[in-house]
Amino acid sequence: MCFFKASDEANQLELLEFALNKKSIPKTSYYIGDMGDEGTLHDKVCLMRRRQGDWLVFYTERGGLSQKSCHSSLNDAAKDFFLRLAEPQSFWRFRDAWEKETGQSF
């Protein structure tokens, strides 16, 4: 990933993506990058570096950002990001599938 400068960060991000691949997490369900692209993303868990150097983890849903958490280190942000994808902790992640299957909506 060329937009990250420190080789340690690049290695951490490569390891993170390797682990996501091993857990069979589809690339279509997440995004890793720098802040600025968030407005174009929908229904993804995102890990983004802010200009201040800290990291933001959030979920994009219907054009809005939710479940935001800010981390001062990539290590903490990557743990948060990985757990959101590998072990979903909220039944709300099933909302779209539920709406499609039942025909109901909120």
Long-range contacts (C-beta under 8 A, 24 or more apart in sequence): 1-32, 1-33, 3-33, 3-34, 4-49, 9-74, 12-74, 12-75, 12-78, 13-74, 13-78, 16-47, 16-78, 16-81, 16-82, 19-82, 19-86, 20-82, 20-85, 20-86, 23-85, 23-86, 25-85, 25-86, 29-85, 30-81, 30-85, 32-81, 38-65, 39-63, 43-96, 45-81, 45-84, 45-85, 47-77, 47-78, 47-81, 49-74, 57-81, 57-84, 59-84
